[in-house]
Amino acid sequence: MGLREYIIKRLAFAIVLLFFVATLNFIIFELMPGRPEEIFVRPGMKKEQIDALIKLWELDRPPWERYFKMLYNLVTFNFLNTYSFLSQQPISVEFGSRVLNTLVLVGTSTVLSMVIGILLGLICAYKRGGKLDSALVFASLTTYSFPTFWMGMLFILIFSVQLRWFPSSHPFPPEWAVIYASSGGMPPPAAVIEIPFTGIKIPIPSWTEISGRIYHSVLPVTVLTLFQYGGWLLLTRASVLETITEDYVVTARAKGVRERAILLRHVLKNASLPLITNAALSFGFLLSGAIITEGVFSYRGLGGWIWEAVQVKDFPVLQAMFFVIALCVIIANFIADMLYGVIDPRIKYG
């Protein structure tokens, strides 16, 4: 089986998997107790208003019809244009206003933790058994063991309350809230990119907005980076230690290859398969947000949105977000499978 046949096979498996995910996603919320009109209908509402909400939420249709409508919406990405029970706005509007915050927070911390953890893990493996190795492992285990809410409150107390170096909350300066509200939750962008087939518009911000977001994101990004890098360090250290004593490493040293080249070109490359798998999972769950960190820093992201939807049983939001997260995980794992063969020539697509 060649690469083309393998890609077609994996795509077919991904489509079948997405079908089962969508079906399970529908069944879970269909079987949950309580009906939306019993939760979101306010006292004093007229029957005409209640009927209008039920029609807007398409609850007047039988389950089988809603199921096939959901499948059609998933295939056409029209599910992001369904309405939230709580806000009664299209899901794409709220998703578009929060996705940039989550990408800044979780995306930046994920990349930083990967780079720092892999580099320090490589150093630990090279200096294995020494004081530097013990110190770095101890530090990584310490920050990995601290709860993120505790680190967040500690950082707020030190760097925001006492030193006043950084703000304690929000993904952007509070005075921008009026501008964001007047533009439907989105800032006046320097440019706008629209995602095909979804209707989602992601703004390309100006330098003023970029600098403001960086300034407000320093503390939450630092907390998440300190919490995550320890796992990357330990995984890199364990993977490198398995390959650093192989025969090809001894041969490269006997040929006089520089130690840095041996570590980067030979050892790390052959030890990178577990790192690729972990990276695929990390980026796959990128849009799930960081619920605890977002709560501590009052950061308006997708994680907090999911938590709010869970509390009030906002089923359309949960269905949309669960499917988007599952889709991202499947795509990330597909990319990881492709990278396996590129990095390790011993892997054959067959």
Backbone hydrogen bonds, N-H to C=O, Kabsch-Sander energy under -0.5 kcal/mol:
donor,donor_aa,acceptor,acceptor_aa,energy
6,Y,2,G,-2.1
7,I,3,L,-2.5
8,I,4,R,-2.3
9,K,5,E,-2.4
10,R,6,Y,-2.6
11,L,7,I,-2.5
12,A,8,I,-2.2
13,F,9,K,-2.2
14,A,10,R,-2.4
15,I,11,L,-2.3
16,V,12,A,-2.2
17,L,13,F,-2.6
18,L,14,A,-2.5
19,F,15,I,-2.0
20,F,16,V,-2.1
21,V,17,L,-2.5
22,A,18,L,-2.7
23,T,19,F,-2.4
24,L,20,F,-2.7
25,N,21,V,-2.4
26,F,22,A,-1.9
27,I,23,T,-2.5
28,I,24,L,-2.5
29,F,25,N,-1.2
30,E,26,F,-1.8
31,L,27,I,-2.0
32,M,28,I,-0.6
38,E,35,R,-1.3
39,I,35,R,-0.8
39,I,36,P,-1.0
40,F,36,P,-3.1
41,V,37,E,-0.7
42,R,40,F,-0.5
45,M,42,R,-1.6
50,I,46,K,-2.2
51,D,47,K,-2.6
52,A,48,E,-1.8
53,L,49,Q,-2.1
54,I,50,I,-2.5
55,K,51,D,-2.1
56,L,52,A,-2.3
57,W,53,L,-2.6
58,E,55,K,-0.6
59,L,54,I,-2.4
60,D,54,I,-0.6
61,R,58,E,-0.7
66,R,62,P,-2.1
67,Y,63,P,-2.3
68,F,64,W,-2.0
69,K,65,E,-2.0
70,M,66,R,-2.2
71,L,67,Y,-2.2
72,Y,68,F,-2.1
73,N,69,K,-2.4
74,L,70,M,-2.3
75,V,71,L,-2.3
76,T,72,Y,-2.2
77,F,73,N,-0.6
77,F,74,L,-0.5
78,N,73,N,-1.6
79,F,73,N,-1.4
80,L,77,F,-0.8
81,N,78,N,-1.9
82,T,79,F,-1.2
84,S,89,Q,-2.4
88,Q,84,S,-1.2
91,I,82,T,-2.7
92,S,80,L,-2.7
93,V,90,P,-1.0
94,E,90,P,-1.2
95,F,91,I,-2.8
96,G,92,S,-2.3
97,S,93,V,-1.5
98,R,94,E,-1.0
98,R,95,F,-0.7
99,V,95,F,-2.3
100,L,96,G,-0.5
102,T,98,R,-2.0
103,L,99,V,-2.5
104,V,100,L,-2.2
105,L,101,N,-2.4
106,V,102,T,-2.3
107,G,102,T,-1.0
108,T,103,L,-0.8
108,T,104,V,-0.9
109,S,105,L,-1.8
110,T,106,V,-2.2
111,V,107,G,-2.2
112,L,108,T,-2.6
113,S,109,S,-2.5
114,M,110,T,-2.0
115,V,111,V,-2.5
116,I,112,L,-2.8
117,G,113,S,-2.4
118,I,114,M,-2.6
119,L,115,V,-2.1
120,L,116,I,-2.5
121,G,117,G,-2.3
122,L,118,I,-2.1
123,I,119,L,-1.9
124,C,120,L,-2.5
125,A,121,G,-2.2
126,Y,122,L,-2.0
127,K,123,I,-2.6
128,R,125,A,-1.0
130,G,127,K,-2.2
133,D,127,K,-0.6
134,S,130,G,-2.0
135,A,131,K,-2.6
136,L,132,L,-2.5
137,V,133,D,-2.3
138,F,134,S,-2.4
139,A,135,A,-2.4
140,S,136,L,-2.3
141,L,137,V,-2.5
142,T,138,F,-2.0
143,T,139,A,-2.4
144,Y,140,S,-2.1
145,S,141,L,-1.2
146,F,142,T,-1.2
151,M,147,P,-2.2
152,G,148,T,-2.6
153,M,149,F,-2.3
154,L,150,W,-2.2
155,F,151,M,-2.6
156,I,152,G,-2.3
157,L,153,M,-2.3
158,I,154,L,-2.3
159,F,155,F,-2.5
160,S,155,F,-0.7
160,S,156,I,-1.3
161,V,156,I,-2.6
162,Q,157,L,-1.8
163,L,158,I,-2.6
165,W,159,F,-2.6
166,F,159,F,-1.7
170,H,297,F,-2.0
176,W,173,P,-1.8
177,A,174,P,-1.9
180,Y,176,W,-2.6
181,A,177,A,-2.6
182,S,178,V,-2.2
183,S,179,I,-1.0
184,G,181,A,-1.3
185,G,180,Y,-3.1
186,M,180,Y,-0.6
186,M,183,S,-0.7
190,A,204,I,-1.9
191,A,204,I,-1.3
193,I,202,I,-3.0
195,I,193,I,-0.5
195,I,200,I,-2.7
198,T,195,I,-1.4
199,G,195,I,-1.2
202,I,193,I,-3.5
202,I,200,I,-0.6
204,I,191,A,-4.1
210,I,206,S,-2.3
211,S,207,W,-2.6
212,G,208,T,-1.9
213,R,209,E,-2.6
214,I,210,I,-2.4
215,Y,211,S,-2.2
216,H,212,G,-1.8
217,S,213,R,-1.4
218,V,214,I,-0.8
221,V,217,S,-2.3
222,T,218,V,-2.2
223,V,219,L,-2.3
224,L,220,P,-2.3
225,T,221,V,-2.4
226,L,222,T,-2.6
227,F,223,V,-1.8
228,Q,224,L,-2.0
229,Y,225,T,-2.5
230,G,226,L,-0.5
231,G,228,Q,-0.8
232,W,228,Q,-1.1
233,L,229,Y,-2.5
234,L,230,G,-2.4
235,L,231,G,-2.1
236,T,232,W,-2.7
237,R,233,L,-2.6
238,A,234,L,-2.3
239,S,235,L,-2.4
240,V,236,T,-2.8
241,L,237,R,-2.1
242,E,238,A,-1.0
243,T,239,S,-0.7
243,T,240,V,-1.0
244,I,240,V,-2.1
246,E,243,T,-1.6
249,V,246,E,-0.6
250,V,246,E,-1.6
251,T,247,D,-2.6
252,A,248,Y,-2.0
253,R,249,V,-2.1
254,A,250,V,-2.1
255,K,251,T,-1.5
256,G,253,R,-1.2
257,V,252,A,-2.3
262,I,258,R,-2.1
263,L,259,E,-2.4
264,L,260,R,-2.3
265,R,261,A,-2.5
266,H,261,A,-0.7
266,H,262,I,-1.2
267,V,262,I,-2.8
268,L,263,L,-3.0
270,N,266,H,-1.6
271,A,267,V,-1.3
272,S,269,K,-0.9
276,I,272,S,-2.4
277,T,273,L,-2.0
278,N,274,P,-2.2
279,A,275,L,-2.4
280,A,276,I,-2.4
281,L,277,T,-1.8
282,S,278,N,-2.3
283,F,279,A,-2.7
284,G,280,A,-2.0
285,F,281,L,-1.9
286,L,283,F,-1.2
288,S,285,F,-1.2
289,G,286,L,-1.3
294,E,290,A,-2.7
295,G,291,I,-1.9
296,V,292,I,-2.4
297,F,293,T,-2.2
298,S,295,G,-0.7
299,Y,294,E,-2.9
300,R,298,S,-0.6
301,G,299,Y,-1.5
305,W,301,G,-1.4
306,I,302,L,-2.5
307,W,303,G,-2.0
308,E,304,G,-2.4
309,A,305,W,-2.2
310,V,306,I,-2.2
311,Q,307,W,-2.0
312,V,308,E,-1.8
313,K,309,A,-0.8
314,D,309,A,-2.4
315,F,313,K,-1.6
318,L,314,D,-1.9
319,Q,315,F,-3.0
320,A,316,P,-2.3
321,M,317,V,-2.7
322,F,318,L,-2.7
323,F,319,Q,-1.9
324,V,320,A,-2.4
325,I,321,M,-2.7
326,A,322,F,-2.4
327,L,323,F,-2.7
328,C,324,V,-2.3
329,V,325,I,-2.3
330,I,326,A,-2.3
331,I,327,L,-2.3
332,A,328,C,-2.6
333,N,329,V,-2.4
334,F,330,I,-2.0
335,I,331,I,-2.4
336,A,332,A,-2.2
337,D,333,N,-2.2
338,M,334,F,-1.6
339,L,335,I,-2.0
340,Y,336,A,-1.7
341,G,337,D,-0.9
342,V,338,M,-1.0
343,I,339,L,-2.6
344,D,340,Y,-2.7
347,I,344,D,-1.7
350,G,348,K,-1.4
